[in-house]
Amino acid sequence: MKTVKDIYDIIDGINSIAVLGAGKSGIETAKWARMKGINVLLSDIRPISSWPKDVIEWCNKNGVLCEGGSHSGQILSCDAISPSPGIPLSIPVLKEARKKNIPIIGELAIGLSLMTDAFSIGITGTNGKTTVTTLIGSILRDWECKKAEKDKKEVILCGNIGTPLISYVNSVKGYDKARLVIEISSFQLDLFPHGRHDEHHLLDVAVLLNISQDHLERYKDIEQYAMSKARLFSLLKPNGYGIIGEEALRLLTAVSPAMFNPEDYGKRLLIIPEHIEIKDEKMQNTSSQGGKALTVTLPDGSKELYNLNGISLIGRHNLKNIYASILMARLSNVAQEEIQQAISQFIPLEHRLEIVREIDEITFVNDSKATNIDALISALNSFDSGIILLAGGLKKGQDFSPLNDPLLLKKVKLAILFGKDARDLEKAMAGHCDILVINNKNRNSTDAPNGNHIITQGVRLAYRHAAKGDVVLFSPACASFDLFNNYKERGKAFKDAVFKL
């Protein structure tokens, strides 16, 4: 296994590279390689005839060797392999590559190692990472816009949020004039060459928001998943700061007691408290006359107050997201008043506790991005009572037992369950609230119903059972792939159904 210091040797030694996956990440990696004069084999399990036409044309024009339908043995003749994050490392060709000591390196690892002069923030976590990436990106962009032209830095949001970092390697002029805000998934972290003692020195700030059970179809247990997330801290520069949720720190310390040695971090490890401190008082140094104030503890131990009045993000979990974003902004030297203005103006992202519509004093909330149990629990804790819940889909190896909680479910008037694993959800929730199961069939079965029809049916049932003051909460706690292509498509189906009422 290559060590961290060899990550640059890996890149410098690449004359040919096999790129696995002809999606966005794979294509951008192939483009970078061809610009460097590296020979590229682009491999995808989809037949080439199903690839986008523009991808096929670009490959033909730029001398990229393509193979479709499977990952062949040709891959093993390349100097390095760069799989797309969604491709499991357990597939046969990657197992064979490891036996042959062929370097396996992800697009993000390549891109980040080539842009070390930029100020880089890496953000991971089971839930909330896209919201936090977007929020800190918004704070930094607003701040940079107010600077003199000669002092401005380009703020780049990239990674798992949508745009591969490697696409910026050749387009950004002066990496020292860039701020990278990178959403990083566990799958991407797995594609950094690593050994137990390796350190990459690539990030100025590493943020791990939280860890809860997810992707257990890919990891053997939550401990292995947690250790994958914790690799983020091996990317810190020597004087970089780590930010971690208190619950995540507790879990990782139990798994690996020596991981967060205080002597290694000193004051450079900042904690997002499990219980956020909120005060009712007049704000100092602001135009506010009072209200809810968030208390944030800075690295030097001093405390700052931030006004929460009028902030659009819903839920206790979002207080932690705001807290983390404030810490990142202060570590980036953004002034407190600039941060206050940015968080007050921030517009929540679609499909994340998004208020869709209010009908007859019934509020409809779209939380389709809630693809695991922890996200659903956070959503339920965002409301006091009167919840009509719509949930269901693919469980992805999750344990639903945390829902067997009478205190949590007493606020749920009715749970309307759908999708392949609806019956498993029903077992966990039984006895604590009224339940209706409207579907538990797989889209791939011959008699599978249409996903849009199921969601429409669920929305109509919810509206029929709801009363004034209730919340119809669409928070599935599961993956969408039994009925939809992704959570966005599922969320759109919910919103369309609401607007048809």
N, C-alpha and C positions, 0 to 999 in steps of 0.2 A: 504494500500500500504506500502510495506517495505521501510524504509528509507535507505540512503546510508550506514550508519554505520552498517546496518544489512546485507550487501552483503556477508560478511564472515559468518554471522549466517545462511544465506540461504544455503551456501555451506556446512557448518559444520552440518546442520540439515538434509541433504539429505541422506535418506536410500534407496529411490527409485526415479527414474527420468524417465519421458517420454520424449524421444527425437523425435521430429517431423521432418521428412525428412531424407531419407536414402542416401543423397549425401555426399560429402566430409566433410562438416562441421558436419553433424549429426553423421557420422561414427566415426570421431575423438573424438567427445563428448562422444559417447558410449564407446569408448576404454578407455578414461580417467576414466569414471565412473566405469567400470569393474575393472580397476587397483586399484581403491579405495575401491573395494568391494561393490559398490552400485548396486542395482538391476536396470535393464534397460528394458524399453519397447520402442522398436523402431517402429515408426509408419510412414507410407508413403501412400499417396493416390494411388500410383501405386500398382498393384497386385504384391505379393511377387514373382511370377513366372517371372516377368520382372526385378527384381533386379539383379545386377551383381552377378555372381556365387560365386566370392570370398567373397562378403559381406554376402551372405546366409551361406556359410561355416563357416565364422568367428563367426557369430551369434550363429549358432548351437553348435560350439565348446566352446563358452564362456558363454553359458547359457543366452543369450539375447532373451527375448520374442519379437516376431515380429508380426506385423499386417499390412496388406496391403489392398488397395482398398478404405479405408476411415480412418478417425480419430475417434475412438470409445470412449465410455464413460469410458473405462478402464483408459484412460489418467488422468481422474479426481481423480483417487484413488492414484496417485503418490504424493510424497512430493514436487516435483518441475517439471516444464515443460521447456524444452529447444528447442524452434523452430529454424529451419534453417532460415536465414535472409530473404529468398525469400518467406516465408509463411506469408501472411497478418495477422496482429493481429486481424482482424475483423472476422475471421472464427468462427463458432459457438462454438467449443470446447474451444477456448481461451477466448471468451466472458464469457462463463460459469465459466472458471477457475478464471477470475478476480472477478466474483461475490462471489466465494468461497474463495477468498484471497489465492489462490494457487500461489506461486511465479513463475513468468515467467522470465527466465534469459538466455541470449544468450551464445554461446560458447566463444565469445571474452570477454565478461564480466567475465566469470569464469577464463579463461586463464590469463587475464591481472591482475586480483585481486590476483592471486597466484604467480605472478612474479614481485612484486613491487620493488624488489631490483635492477632490471635491469634499465638502462637508456632508457626511452621509449619515442618515438616520434609518435604521432598520426596525420594522415593526412586525411582530407576529403575535399569535394568540388564537385560541379556538374561536372566540367571538369578538366582534368589535373592531377588528384590525382595519377594515375598509373605512369605517366611520372615522377612526382616529387618524388614519393616513390622510383622509380628505380634510379633516378639521385642521391638523397641523400644517398641511399644505396650504390651506386657505389663510391661516394666520401668517405664515412666512411670506406668501405672495403679497398680501396686503401690506406687510411691513416693507418688503423690497420696493414696492411701487412708490413709496414715499421717500425713498432715498435719492440722492443726486445720481445722475446717469452713470458717472464714473465709478460709483460705489455699489451699484446694483449687482445682484447675483441672480442667475436664472434658477428658479425653483422647479424641479422636475419630479413629478409623481409617477412612479413606475413600479414594475414588479408584478405581483399577483393581482394588483388593482386593474391591470389591463395592458399596459405598454411594456414590452420587454426592455430591460435596461440596456441590453447590448445594442439596441437600435440607436442609442444616443452616443455610442463610443466615437463614431466618426462625424457626428453632426454638431456636437457641442464644442464651441471655441473657448479653450481655456478652462480646464476642469476646476481650477482653483476659483473660478467665477461661477461655480454651480453649487446648488444645494440639492442633494438627492434625498427624496422621501420615498422609501421603498417598502411596500407591503410584501412580506415574505411568508410563504406557506411552509409547512413542515416538509412537503415534497421537494420544494426548492432547496431547503437546508440540507436534505439528504444528498443533494448533488454537488455539495462542496467536498473536494478531496479532504479526507479527515482521518485522523488517528486519535487515540485517547488523549494525547497531550498536545495536539496541534492547536496553533493559534494563527489566525490569518491577518490580523491587524488591518481591517478594512473599514470598520464602522466607527464613527465618533460617538454615536448613541445607539444602544441596543435596547429595544422595548419588548418585553413579554407581558402581555396584558393579563392573560388567564389561561388555564388549562382545564378542559373537561373532556369527557369521553366523546371521541369523534374519530372517523376514519379507521374504526377498528376492523374493517374489512381488509385493511392494508397493514396495520400494526397488530402484533400478537396480544397486546394489552395496553392499558393506559400508561403504564410505566415506560414502555418502549416509545410510545407516542410523546410522552413528556420529555424524554431524553432527546428526541429528535428536535423538539421545540427549543430545548436548552442549548442546542448547538449555536444558536444565535450569539450567545455571549463569547464563544470562541472567536468570533469575528471582530471583537472590539480592539481598537487601537490601544496602545499602552496607557494613555491618559484618558481613554474614553469612559463614558458613563453608562451604567446599566440601570434600567427602570423595570421593575417587576411587580406584578400584583402579589399582595400578601398571601393569598391562598395558593398561588402558583409556587411561590417561594417555599411555603410549608410542604407542598407535595414533593418538590424537587429535593429539598433537604432530607426528606424521609427516604427518597430513592437513592440519593448520593450525598451523604452528609458533608463531604469535603468540597462540594461543588462551589459554594458561595462562602469561601473563607473570608472573614472580615479583614484579615491582614492583606489579602489580595486586592480588595476594593476600597477599604477605608470609607471615605465619604462619597465615593463614586458609585455606590449602589443605593438607589433611591426606591422607596417602597410606595406602591399605590395601596392605601389602607383598605382593609376589608370593610371597615365601617367609616365612611366619609364623614368628616365633621362639617355640619351645616349650622350656621348661626343666624339668628334673627337680630339684626342690628343695622344702624346707620353706617353706610360705607364711607370710608375716608378717601379723600383725594379723587372722588368721582362726583358726577352730577346727581347721582341717585340720592333719594331721600330716605332710603332704608329698604328692608326686605331680606330675602334669603341670601346668605353669603357662604361661599365655599372657601374653606381654609386649606391652603396649600403650604406644605413644609418644603423649603428649599434646601440645597446641599449644605449650606452653612448653619442650618437649624432655624433660621428666621422664618416667619410665617407671613403669608400674604392673603388678603381677602378678595374674592371675585364675586361680583353680583350675579345672581342667577335669575333675577326678575326678567321675564320675557324670553328666556332661552327656549328654543323650540324642541330640543332633544328631550324625549320622554323617557322616564324610568330611572331607577336607582343605578342600574348598571352604566347608564350614560354619564352619571356623575363621575364614575371612575374613568371613563373615556375622556371626559373634559379635564380631569385631574392630570392624567398622563399627558395630554396635549399641552397643558400649561407648563408642566415640567420640561417638556421638549423645547417649547418656545423660549423659556427662560435660559435653558442651556445653550440656545442659539442666540442669546443676547437680545431678544425682543423685549421691549419695554412693557411694563405691566398694563399701562393704559391702552397700548396697541392690542394686547392680547384680549383685554376686556371687550374692546369694540368688536374684534373679530368673532369671539364666541357668541356675542349677543346677536350678531347678524347671520350666524351660520344656519343654513337651511338643511334639515335632515335629508339623508339619502332615501331614494325610493326603495320600497320593500323592507324597510327597517323601522318598525313601529310607525308606519306612515298613516296619518289620518286621511282616509280617502273621502269620507262624506259623512254628514250627519242628516238622518232622516227621522222625523218625529221624535227628536231628542234621543235617538239611538246613534251611537258613534261606531263607525266601521273602520277597523284598523288593519292595515296590510303589513304583516310581519313575515312574508314568505321566505326571507333570508334565514329565518330560524330553522336550521336544518339539523339541530341536535337538541337533546333534552335540556341542557343548561340554558340555551337561548330561550326555550319555551318558559322555563322557570323564571328567568329574568323578565320576560314579557308579562307573565301572570303577576309578578311582584310590582309591576308598574301601575297596577290598577287596584282599587280598594275592594270592589265587589261588583256584582251584577255582570259577570262575564259569560257570554255565549262563545264557547271556544270551538274553532274548526281546526282539526289537526289530523295528521296521518301522512303516509307515504312509505318509503323504504327506511328501515331502521339502521342499516349499515353496521350491524353487530352491536348496537347500543343495548345497555341495560335500562329498561324503563322503570325500574323499581323506585327511583327518587320521586316519581309521581304518586307513589302510594303514601300520600301525606295529607291527612285530613285538614291540617291548618292551611296548607297551600290551596287545596281544592275547595275549601268552604266558600271561596269567593266565586267559584264556577257554578252558575245556575244549570248549565247544560253543556255537555261536550258532544259535538257532532264529529264523528271519526270517519275517515275515508282512507282508501289506498290499500296497498298490499299488506301492510302490517298493522292495520287498524285493530284487529282482534288482540294483538299483543298490548297495544295501548289500552284497550278496554280492560284487560286483566289487571293492569297496573292501577287503573283509576277506579275500578269497580268498588261500590260501597261508599264512595266519598262524594259523588255527584251524579246527576242523571246523565245517561249516555244514550246516544243514537248512533248506530253504525250504518252508514248508507252504502258502503262499498268496500270490498277487500280483494278485488281482482287485479291481476297484472295486465298491463296494456298488451303484452305479447301473447296472451292467451286468445284463442279464436273468438271467444265471446266477450272480449274486453270492451267495456264502455268507453266513451270519449271523456277525456279529462276535463274539458270545458263543461261538459254536461254535469259531471259529478260536482264540480265546484259551484256551478249555478244552482244545483239542487241543494247543496249545503247552505248557500247564502239565503235561499228562499226559506228553508227550514229555520235558520237562525233568526231571520226577520219576523217570522211567524211567532216564534217563542219569546222574542225580546220585548221589553217594556221600556217606557221612558226612563232615561238615565243609564240604561245598560250599554255595554260595550260588546260589539261583535268582533272578536279577536281571531284573525287568521294567522296562526302561529304553528306551523305543521310539526315541528320537532323532528322532522325526517327529511331525507333526500327526496327529490322530486321525480326521479327517473322512472318510476313505475307508471306515471301518467303524463309526464312532461319532459321536455329536453333539458330544462334547467329551472332554477327557482324564479328567474325573471319571467319566464313564460307562465309559470304557475301563479305568480303574483298578478300578472296582467289579467289572467282568467278571473281571479277574485275581483279585481277592480272593475272589469267589464260587467261582471254579474251584479255588483253593487249599483253601478250606474244604470242598470236596466230595471231596477226595482221601481 
